[in-house]
């Protein structure tokens, strides 16, 4: 299915860890955390294929590693929404582009949302994503004003749903309960059903990756 505007700049290929994280060590650590969110530094070093001492030279602590990965995830989130251009075109198609881009990203970064963060790191992440989240709020309000979106859905609730559905999608893939394609499809369907008026559902469609985005 593909009713998305031809002008959409959302890539059709699945996101890989190498696209999100700055180097091979960070990407490998992120891949392992997507499979084992509670992994220790020793376990991460083994998964990456380096010594524990080498990993600690790259990241002085597990907290520092998580902080860097979360900063990269936040940057990827911002980039995905920017590429989806939520301010352009009919709101339903703009929503489809946003959901497509973030659905591709979810299996790679979703579970980082459950990692503990220091207060200063969390504040930094919120600052980095603040403008992007405001763009998504504007999309919801624009859709409501046009009559395409349900007026009872608070934009803040939309953001909360989006965040936790990305986490849930990643965890479903991690546990082998859903493929990346199926998780993406269910994420999109859930958000569409929650936000769109029934007569707009026919105008909402997203593409899903052809292979697992955690590979």
C-alpha positions as semicolon CSV with decimal commas, in nm:
position;residue;x (nm);y (nm);z (nm)
1;X;0,000;0,000;0,000
2;X;0,119;0,346;-0,082
3;X;-0,117;0,643;-0,082
4;X;0,157;0,873;0,048
5;X;0,227;1,191;-0,146
6;X;0,487;1,143;-0,416
7;X;0,668;1,448;-0,279
8;X;0,742;1,265;0,047
9;X;1,115;1,256;0,123
10;X;1,082;0,969;0,373
11;X;1,326;0,695;0,267
12;X;1,167;0,356;0,199
13;X;1,454;0,143;0,333
14;X;1,467;0,037;0,700
15;X;1,684;0,234;0,940
16;X;2,004;0,060;1,052
17;X;2,207;0,125;1,364
18;X;2,495;0,242;1,144
19;X;2,277;0,529;1,018
20;X;2,195;0,645;1,371
21;X;2,512;0,603;1,577
22;X;2,844;0,773;1,519
23;X;3,082;0,478;1,499
24;X;3,094;0,099;1,485
25;X;3,140;0,057;1,862
26;X;2,834;0,270;1,943
27;X;2,629;0,098;1,672
28;X;2,723;-0,249;1,797
29;X;2,646;-0,154;2,157
30;X;2,308;-0,018;2,049
31;X;2,230;-0,337;1,857
32;X;2,301;-0,546;2,165
33;X;2,098;-0,318;2,393
34;X;1,804;-0,360;2,156
35;X;1,825;-0,733;2,232
36;X;1,932;-0,713;2,599
37;X;1,838;-0,375;2,752
38;X;1,992;-0,462;3,090
39;X;2,329;-0,570;2,947
40;X;2,635;-0,487;3,157
41;X;2,949;-0,322;3,022
42;X;3,119;-0,662;3,022
43;X;2,837;-0,812;2,816
44;X;2,838;-0,514;2,582
45;X;3,214;-0,542;2,532
46;X;3,176;-0,909;2,442
47;X;2,893;-0,831;2,202
48;X;3,095;-0,554;2,035
49;X;3,403;-0,779;2,015
50;X;3,640;-0,565;2,219
51;X;3,784;-0,584;2,569
52;X;3,605;-0,431;2,865
53;X;3,900;-0,193;2,908
54;X;3,871;-0,076;2,547
55;X;3,500;-0,016;2,588
56;X;3,566;0,189;2,903
57;X;3,821;0,397;2,711
58;X;3,549;0,478;2,458
59;X;3,276;0,527;2,721
60;X;3,395;0,602;3,077
61;X;3,077;0,450;3,226
62;X;2,757;0,274;3,129
63;X;2,574;0,600;3,199
64;X;2,801;0,782;2,953
65;X;2,739;0,515;2,689
66;X;2,360;0,538;2,734
67;X;2,373;0,918;2,728
68;X;2,561;0,921;2,396
69;X;2,328;0,663;2,241
70;X;2,022;0,855;2,355
71;X;2,160;1,180;2,215
72;X;2,210;1,007;1,881
73;X;1,860;0,859;1,900
74;X;1,715;1,205;1,967
75;X;1,900;1,342;1,665
76;X;1,763;1,058;1,450
77;X;1,411;1,130;1,579
78;X;1,445;1,497;1,487
79;X;1,585;1,407;1,144
80;X;1,303;1,158;1,075
81;X;1,035;1,413;1,155
82;X;1,212;1,683;0,951
83;X;1,228;1,448;0,651
84;X;0,856;1,374;0,691
85;X;0,775;1,749;0,659
86;X;0,469;1,745;0,889
87;X;0,382;2,103;0,792
88;X;0,338;2,016;0,423
89;X;0,037;1,877;0,239
90;X;-0,290;1,737;0,371
91;X;-0,267;1,653;0,744
92;X;-0,356;1,285;0,693
93;X;-0,073;1,236;0,445
94;X;0,165;1,433;0,667
95;X;0,074;1,204;0,958
96;X;0,139;0,900;0,738
97;X;0,487;1,029;0,653
98;X;0,568;1,095;1,020
99;X;0,447;0,751;1,126
100;X;0,635;0,587;0,841
101;X;0,963;0,753;0,933
102;X;0,936;0,697;1,307
103;X;0,805;0,342;1,263
104;X;1,122;0,257;1,069
105;X;1,326;0,403;1,353
106;X;1,143;0,237;1,644
107;X;1,318;-0,104;1,653
108;X;1,659;0,066;1,652
109;X;1,604;0,328;1,922
110;X;1,274;0,248;2,092
111;X;1,410;0,063;2,396
112;X;1,658;0,340;2,472
113;X;1,353;0,520;2,609
114;X;1,356;0,280;2,905
115;X;1,722;0,333;2,997
116;X;1,784;0,538;3,315
117;X;1,920;0,886;3,249
118;X;2,071;1,155;3,465
119;X;1,861;1,466;3,510
120;X;2,099;1,682;3,305
121;X;2,096;1,430;3,020
122;X;1,717;1,411;3,020
123;X;1,697;1,792;3,019
124;X;1,937;1,806;2,725
125;X;1,733;1,551;2,530
126;X;1,411;1,740;2,595
127;X;1,573;2,058;2,470
128;X;1,698;1,884;2,157
129;X;1,354;1,749;2,067
130;X;1,139;2,042;2,184
131;X;1,101;2,206;1,845
132;X;1,025;1,874;1,677
133;X;0,758;1,792;1,932
134;X;0,603;2,134;1,877
135;X;0,589;2,059;1,503
136;X;0,398;1,740;1,582
137;X;0,158;1,928;1,809
138;X;0,097;2,174;1,523
139;X;0,025;1,882;1,290
140;X;-0,240;1,748;1,527
141;X;-0,398;2,091;1,564
142;X;-0,385;2,147;1,186
143;X;-0,557;1,813;1,129
144;X;-0,825;1,898;1,382
145;X;-0,887;2,240;1,229
146;X;-0,922;2,084;0,883
147;X;-1,172;1,825;1,007
148;X;-0,937;1,530;0,935
149;X;-0,838;1,446;1,294
150;X;-1,052;1,374;1,598
151;X;-1,094;1,695;1,797
152;X;-1,097;1,514;2,132
153;X;-0,736;1,391;2,097
154;X;-0,503;1,617;2,294
155;X;-0,175;1,682;2,108
156;X;0,010;1,591;2,428
157;X;-0,161;1,253;2,430
158;X;-0,059;1,201;2,068
159;X;0,305;1,258;2,167
160;X;0,270;1,017;2,459
161;X;0,115;0,749;2,236
162;X;0,384;0,793;1,975
163;X;0,664;0,762;2,232
164;X;0,533;0,451;2,404
165;X;0,423;0,279;2,086
166;X;0,780;0,313;1,962
167;X;0,899;0,151;2,286
168;X;0,637;-0,122;2,258
169;X;0,722;-0,189;1,895
170;X;1,091;-0,228;1,980
171;X;1,017;-0,462;2,270
172;X;0,786;-0,677;2,056
173;X;1,062;-0,716;1,799
174;X;1,319;-0,791;2,074
175;X;1,101;-1,066;2,221
176;X;1,029;-1,217;1,880
177;X;0,657;-1,158;1,917
178;X;0,639;-0,944;1,605
179;X;0,859;-0,888;1,303
180;X;0,980;-0,533;1,243
181;X;0,731;-0,506;0,957
182;X;0,439;-0,621;1,173
183;X;0,536;-0,389;1,460
184;X;0,558;-0,098;1,217
185;X;0,219;-0,185;1,068
186;X;0,049;-0,212;1,407
187;X;0,207;0,113;1,530
188;X;0,072;0,293;1,225
189;X;-0,274;0,137;1,251
190;X;-0,304;0,217;1,621
191;X;-0,210;0,582;1,577
192;X;-0,436;0,621;1,274
193;X;-0,735;0,473;1,457
194;X;-0,672;0,697;1,757
195;X;-0,624;1,021;1,567
196;X;-0,809;1,013;1,235
197;X;-1,178;1,060;1,175
198;X;-1,328;0,741;1,022
199;X;-1,378;0,897;0,678
200;X;-1,005;0,983;0,662
201;X;-0,881;0,628;0,719
202;X;-0,891;0,554;0,346
203;X;-0,639;0,836;0,287
204;X;-0,386;0,697;0,536
205;X;-0,128;0,442;0,425
206;X;0,236;0,376;0,507
207;X;0,508;0,164;0,356
208;X;0,688;-0,082;0,579
209;X;1,053;-0,199;0,557
210;X;1,133;-0,513;0,360
211;X;1,379;-0,645;0,617
212;X;1,441;-0,617;0,989
213;X;1,566;-0,269;1,080
214;X;1,771;-0,410;1,367
215;X;2,008;-0,582;1,125
